[in-house]
Amino acid sequence: MEAEGPLVSVLDHGALKLIQSYGDDSMICRAARVSVDGGVREGTPSKERDRVLIRYLAKQHHTSPFEHCGATFYVKAPIFVLRQWHRHRTQSYNELSGRYSTTFGEYYLPTVERLITEQSQDSRQGQGRVKGPEEALMAREKIREHCEKALEEYHSLLEMGVSRELARSVLPLNVYSEMYATANLWNWTRFLKLRLAQDAQFEIRAYAKAILAALREVFPTGMGAFAEMEGWG
Ligand SMILES: Cc1cc2nc3c(=O)[nH]c(=O)nc-3n(C[C@H](O)[C@H](O)[C@H](O)COP(=O)(O)OP(=O)(O)OC[C@H]3O[C@@H](n4cnc5c(N)ncnc54)[C@H](O)[C@@H]3O)c2cc1C
């Protein structure tokens, strides 16, 4: 079991942290080599042989050996990011509960640059028509005002005695929530393929980049092979 990673900042108030990982590059090779040699052999001391094998496995889509490794991340992200994230059914999740907790207080405020950017020219993903910094600043202020008001209402409902599970219904989608997400290495690569792509939303891509960086620390050869194949840089 590998040690925890650092708490990495993502977006304005978000964060990501590697909580635990299991396996390593040599585990991928051990699992693959049982096909040919059987037995419970140790990993080979040759990093170069392992590197060649891992690249071959990735290229041939012989992906099951990558399932013997995995990682758990702590994620603090806007609810709309978590909602996209939870579509990935091959991960296991535990999230902060609005029924038991009242810790919602921070919200995501996109930057002026982000508000202007049209993310994709050739699809309907992320289309926007904010013309320039002035309009963007106005839009940003509108979002801020709306969120401040919503949080105020949330707390006033709680003070009136409304239950947490109902008071939360006035919270906007950009409020930050927190979760743990666990997957095996192959399923992390599937997540990364979809969420690092140009047509994925900027905000979830920011988290995907942080996941890739953390996984590359623990599985330099395994993740390196996929990063090279997929052009993740
Ligand atoms: C850019 C982008 C835009 C999107 N836009 C929308 C949208 O507008 N609306 C929307 O609803 N969703 C949208 N999604 C979500 C998308 O449809 C998928 O739900 C999400 O990306 C998870 O992918 P997945 O099913 O491959 O992942 P996982 O759920 O992790 O599944 C991994 C793989 O396991 C297999 N699998 C898992 N469960 C099943 C099952 N029940 N039946 C068959 N095979 C299964 C499939 O092969 C699947 O590819 C979008 C995703 C992206 C990346």
The ligand as an ORCA input file, in Angstrom:
! r2SCAN-3c Opt
* xyz 0 1
  C     -17.940     14.829    -23.317
  C     -19.044     14.073    -22.661
  C     -20.343     14.481    -22.802
  C     -21.395     13.775    -22.210
  N     -22.666     14.224    -22.355
  C     -23.687     13.576    -21.742
  C     -25.042     14.008    -21.875
  O     -25.319     15.005    -22.535
  N     -26.018     13.327    -21.227
  C     -25.749     12.191    -20.495
  O     -26.679     11.590    -19.961
  N     -24.482     11.728    -20.377
  C     -23.447     12.391    -20.953
  N     -22.168     11.938    -20.804
  C     -21.929     10.741    -19.969
  C     -21.653      9.501    -20.842
  O     -22.791      9.166    -21.603
  C     -21.235      8.313    -19.955
  O     -22.308      7.994    -19.093
  C     -20.009      8.615    -19.115
  O     -18.993      9.201    -19.882
  C     -19.487      7.335    -18.471
  O     -18.934      6.544    -19.468
  P     -19.006      4.959    -19.432
  O     -20.415      4.495    -19.425
  O     -18.098      4.464    -20.524
  O     -18.293      4.682    -18.018
  P     -18.595      3.560    -16.935
  O     -19.930      3.729    -16.357
  O     -17.421      3.638    -15.990
  O     -18.563      2.211    -17.709
  C     -17.367      1.738    -18.322
  C     -17.745      0.743    -19.382
  O     -18.382     -0.366    -18.742
  C     -19.440     -0.842    -19.583
  N     -20.717     -0.685    -18.866
  C     -20.887     -0.191    -17.611
  N     -22.173     -0.263    -17.262
  C     -22.835     -0.782    -18.308
  C     -24.189     -1.080    -18.571
  N     -25.147     -0.880    -17.681
  N     -24.515     -1.620    -19.766
  C     -23.574     -1.842    -20.709
  N     -22.254     -1.571    -20.532
  C     -21.890     -1.058    -19.355
  C     -19.409     -0.004    -20.857
  O     -18.575     -0.656    -21.786
  C     -18.739      1.273    -20.407
  O     -18.094      1.983    -21.452
  C     -21.107     12.621    -21.413
  C     -19.788     12.204    -21.280
  C     -18.757     12.917    -21.870
  C     -17.335     12.453    -21.688
*
